[in-house]
Amino acid sequence: MLALLTTLVGLLAVLAGIICAAMAYSRTYADHAKVPLWPALHRAKQAIRRLWVRYVLRRPGITVSVRATASAAVADSVTVVVSSPEIDTDLPVEKQVRLLIHRINNIENQASIDRSRFAEGLDQLKARVDDQTAQLRAADGDIQELARSIAVSTVKLQLWGLILVGVGTVLMAVPTLVSMWAAM
């Protein structure tokens, strides 16, 4: 009787361990894989869940609103050096005004040139930032795909091996259980 009880407890412990390991493997696979481990079971589970939600839970519609705000600021400074000769204060006022107007026109021209150079530099910088962003996103996707591949690559094989070990353990215990039951 003690042997039968020990065999039953051992068999239950092995089966519980196999169930725990199978659940862990399944969750790891589900977390990292893009496709379900057993597609047919997944489809059946989804169908049952849809029926349950449709006929039992009957949840009202859900409204979600999302808002996003983005802002950017660019600052730059331009130093203009005006190297015109000083305006002589002994000149007539009309001549001084003409020289001032000429100097202001030169400053406006220089500011316009600086603005266009700044805009070109800003466009080039934006293009470089966009290129770098695209390259980083591609590299990030590659790294995520590699990590997912590493995590999932052997999980299916391990899960099938675990199932086979469980089935083998149960099959090995059956003759012992039958012989012990018959001896009682």
Buried (B, 14 or more C-beta within 10 A) or exposed (E): EEEBEEBBEEBEEBBEBBEEBBEEBBEBBEEBBEEBBEEEEEEEEEEEEEEEEEEEEEEEEEEEEEEEEEEEEEEEEEEEEEEEEEBEEEEEEEEBEEBEEEBEEBEEEBEEEBEEEBEEEEEEEEEEEEEEEEEEEEEEEEEEEEEBEEBBEEBBEBBEEBBEBBEEBBEEBEEBBEEBEEEE
